[in-house]
Amino acid sequence: MENPTASELIKKLAEGKISRKEFDLFLSMLDDKKQTENLDEGFWTVFAQLVDGNGSDPDKGNNLKE
């Protein structure tokens, strides 16, 4: 992936499909104030999938609903 955004890396991280190089890039983005919006977007997308039960592990997603 060439020049991925923080949001794209969060998605790959949540799916377990992130490479070591991409993970290192993601960690460096955590300190980059320019990436704040992308980080927020990526985390909200992942959290929404978990709450809706559409995450990568359906059993875990369903445990959040009560």
C-alpha positions as CSV (number, residue, x, y, z in Angstrom):
1,M,0.0,0.0,0.0
2,E,1.6,3.3,-1.1
3,N,1.1,6.2,1.3
4,P,-1.8,4.8,3.3
5,T,-3.8,7.1,5.5
6,A,-4.2,6.4,9.2
7,S,-7.8,5.4,8.6
8,E,-6.7,2.7,6.1
9,L,-4.0,1.4,8.4
10,I,-6.5,1.1,11.3
11,K,-8.8,-0.9,9.1
12,K,-6.0,-3.2,8.1
13,L,-5.0,-3.5,11.8
14,A,-8.5,-4.4,12.8
15,E,-8.7,-7.1,10.1
16,G,-5.3,-8.5,11.1
17,K,-3.9,-7.8,7.6
18,I,-1.3,-5.2,8.5
19,S,2.4,-5.7,7.7
20,R,5.2,-4.8,10.1
21,K,6.2,-1.9,8.0
22,E,2.6,-0.6,7.9
23,F,2.3,-1.1,11.7
24,D,5.4,1.0,12.2
25,L,4.0,3.7,10.0
26,F,0.7,3.6,12.0
27,L,2.6,4.0,15.2
28,S,4.5,7.0,13.9
29,M,1.1,8.5,12.8
30,L,-0.1,8.5,16.4
31,D,2.2,11.4,17.2
32,D,1.4,13.3,13.9
33,K,-1.1,16.0,14.6
34,K,-1.8,16.2,10.9
35,Q,-3.3,12.7,11.1
36,T,-5.8,13.4,13.8
37,E,-8.8,13.5,11.6
38,N,-7.8,10.3,9.8
39,L,-7.2,8.5,13.1
40,D,-10.6,9.6,14.4
41,E,-12.3,8.5,11.3
42,G,-10.6,5.1,11.3
43,F,-11.2,4.4,14.9
44,W,-14.9,5.5,14.7
45,T,-15.4,3.2,11.7
46,V,-13.9,0.2,13.5
47,F,-15.9,0.9,16.7
48,A,-19.1,1.3,14.7
49,Q,-18.6,-2.1,13.1
50,L,-18.0,-3.7,16.5
51,V,-21.1,-2.1,18.0
52,D,-23.2,-3.0,14.9
53,G,-21.9,-6.6,15.0
54,N,-20.3,-6.3,11.6
55,G,-16.7,-6.6,12.8
56,S,-14.3,-9.3,11.7
57,D,-15.4,-11.6,14.5
58,P,-19.2,-11.8,14.6
59,D,-19.4,-13.4,18.0
60,K,-17.5,-10.6,19.6
61,G,-19.7,-8.0,17.9
62,N,-22.9,-9.7,19.1
63,N,-21.6,-9.7,22.7
64,L,-21.7,-5.9,22.7
65,K,-25.5,-5.8,22.0
66,E,-27.7,-6.3,24.9
